[in-house]
Amino acid sequence: MSGGSAAANEKRLKSTPVLVLGKVSDILNCFSVDSPEPTLQQIARATGLPASTCQRLVQNMVHEGFLDRDGDRYRIGLRLVQWAAPGTLGLDIVRLVRPILQELRDATGETACLYLRDGLHRTVVAVAETRHVVMRPFTVGQVMPIHAGAPGKIFLGFDPGARSALLGTDLTRFTPSTPVSWAQLDEQAAQARQQGYFAAFGERHSDVGSISAPVFRYDGELAAALGLGFPVQRVSADDVPRLGPMVAAAGRAASAALGYRAHSQG
């Protein structure tokens, strides 16, 4: 082989991974909050890739956990969420907890969500959506701050790393109800620990409320926050004594599904 041919071949080999990554990036760009579950046809049309190439790449991405398939639709795989939140149970926790979210949704009539913490933020990793016409949308991949909303108080109450991550940062006020002092946040975290759940109204959006409870791993460490999200026009503070224990029970069921046993923690 001539020197020129060898150099050209080496250049081609080096460029191939870059070209593949570019196509993978184009495919991932087809997923958004507005369009979280495109079909293979929609992906091929949006990327401009040949149908056979697009199908092969999408199948490989499903195999590697970059994408999940549900019928003829695809969504971002939770392996990517796992990388965004190291130390979580990733794929396993969603698979195990999803039926419990659906049961909580059916029992309460409200949207049930599962959240993982990533630094200063919490990310929705699973949703069982309400069947009510009036609703606030919660989507997989949605990122929200820790200090506003009930799920964040669960992380602050049960995960020491959450408080450490938030210390020294500016606590953004989204509404008049958003807590922006550590005295208030510490009080709310203590309340979450005491009652096993926490309810918040209008902290991130004035018309949205949430009730959340902890989900523990087999070793007793906090794995996630589980809870309800709803419009405040349908659920008020008067409903918390009824809904709070239901959310806490769902959290205990999810913890048991992950192998947690309360008695093992003394």
N, C-alpha and C positions, 0 to 999 in steps of 0.2 A: 504494500500500500504506500502511495506517495505521501510525502510530508503534507502537501496541500489537502489531500483527501482525508488524512488522519485528523488534521486540524478542523476541517469542516465537520467531520463526524463527531468530534469531541464537542464542538460548539452546539451541534444539534442535540446531543445527549444532555448537555447542560441546560438547554432551553426547554426541553420537554417537561420537566417538573413545573417550571414556571408557567407554561401554557396550561397545564392541567389545573394548577392552583387558580389561575385566572378564570377558568371555566367553573370551578367549584365556587369561587367567589361570586360569579355571575348568578349561579343557581341560588346561593344563599340570599342574594339581594332580591330575589323574587318573594321573600317572606317579609311581611310587615304586620304592624298592628291592624291595619285596615284589611290586609289580605293574608291571614295567618295560615291558611290551608289551601294552597293552590293545587290544581290537578297537574298531571304530567304534561298534558297538552298546553296548559297555561304557562308552565315553566319553559317548555320548548319555544313557545311563541315569544315570551318575554326575553329569553336569552339569545334567540336567533340560532341556537345550536341545531344541527341535524337531529331528527327524531331518535335515530338509533344511538347517537352519541349521548344525547340527553338522557335517554332511558338507562344506558349503561352506567353513566356517572351517578344518576339518582339512586340506582340499585346499590351501587358500591357505597354511597353515602348512608343509605339505610343500614347496610350490613355493618358499617363502622360506627353507627349510632349518631351520626351527624344529623340524620333526618329520621322521623318516625312516619310510618304509613298507616292510614286508617281508611280502608276501602280503596277508592281511587284518588284519595287526597293525601297530601303530605304536610307535615309540620316540622318545625325545628326540633331536632332530637335533644333529649335531656342530657345527653353526654356533654353538649356545649354548655348547658346550665351547670353541670357538674364541674366543668373546668372553671366556670365563673365563680363558683362557690366551693373552693376546695375544702375537704373535710366533711362534706355532706354525703348522704347515701345515694344521691343522684337518681339513677334509673330505678333502683329498688324501692326507694321511699315513695315515689309517685305510683308505681305499679301496685304497691301494697295499700296505699292510703286512698287511692281513687275511689274504690267502692264505699269507703267510709264517708268521703265527701258527698257522694251521691245519696247515701242514706240520710246524711245531715240535711242536704238540700230538700229531700222529699219530706222529712219530718218537720221542717221549719218553713218551707216554701221560699227560702231566700238563697241567694248565690253562696256557695261554699268554696273556699279557696285554701290552697296550701302555699306557704311562703318559706323560702330559704333566705338566709342572710348572706350578703356579699358586702363586707366592709360596712360603710355607712348606710347601706340601702338594703331593702328587702325585695325579693323578686317572686312574682307569682309563677309557680311551676306546675300547678294543676288547678282546674276549675270545674265545678259542677254548677251550671248556670241555672238561675231561677226561671220558672216558666211564666212569671208575671210579665205583663206587657210593659209596665212601668218598672224600669231597672236602671242600675248603673253598670256599665260594662266593665268586666274584669277579664283580662286576657293573659294567656301564658306568655311570659317574657316581660310583662309589665313591671317596671321598676319604680319603687316609692321610697321615701325617706323613712328612717327608723323612728324618728322622734314624733312623727304625726301618725295617728291611727292606732287602733288596738293591737294589731300584730307586732308593731314595733315595741310596745310595752311588754309584750311577752319576751321578746329578745332581750330587752334591757333588764327584765326581772329574773331571767333564768340563764342568760349567757353572759358571763363576765366580759367576754371579748367584745360584746356589743357596746358596753359602756366605755371601754377603753378606746374603741375606734371612734366614738363620738366626742370624747373629751377634747376640748380645745378647738372645736369647730363652731361655726356660727349656726345657731338654731333658727332656721328660716321660719318666719311667721306666714302661714298660708291663709289663715282665717283668724278672727278674733279668739277662737277657741284653741288655737295651736299652742301647746306648751313651749315656752322659750327660755325657761330657767331650769337649772339642774335640781333645785329644790322641788319643783313641781314634778319633774320627771322621776326623781327618786321616790317621791311619794306614790306616784302611779305604779312604778315598778314594784314597790312594796305591797301595794294593794293587789296587783296581779299575782304575786307569790302567795299572799294570804288566802285569796278566794279561789285560786286555780284558773281564773279567766279574767279578762278585762274588757270593758265596754267603752267605746269612744264615739262621740258624736260631733261631726262638723270640724274635725281637726285638720283635715287636708282639703276637703271641699265642704262647703257649708251645708250641702244637701245630702251628704253621705255619712253613714255610720257604720261601725264594725264591732264585732265581738269576737275575741280570739282566745285560744288556750294553747298550752305547750304540748309538743310531741317529743318524747324522749327516745333516745337510742337504747340499745340493749345494755350499754355501760352506764346509763344514767345521765349522759350528757344531752343537752338540748339538740334535737335534730332539726326541728322546724316549728313554725307556728301555723295553726289551723284555725279557720274561723269563718264567720259570715260577713258579707258586705251587703248593704241595703240602702235604699233611699229613706231619709228620716221622715218623709211624709207617711211611710207605711209602718215603720218601727221606731218606737220612742223609748225613753228611759224606763217607762212603765212596763215595757216588755222584757227588760233585762232579767228580772227574777225568774222568768219562765225560760228564756232562751239561753242565758248564761250557763246554767247547769247542763243543758243539752249540748252546748259547744264543749264544755269541759269533759263530758262523757265521751264525745267523739274524739277528743284529744287522748283520753285514756285508751280508747279502743285502738287508735292509731299507734300509740306507744306500745301496746301489747302486740300489735302486728309486727312491730320492729324488734320484738324480743325483750322489751323492757318489763321488768317485774318490780313493783314498788318495794316489796319486802326484801329484795336483794340489796336495796340501798340502806338497810338498817332501820 
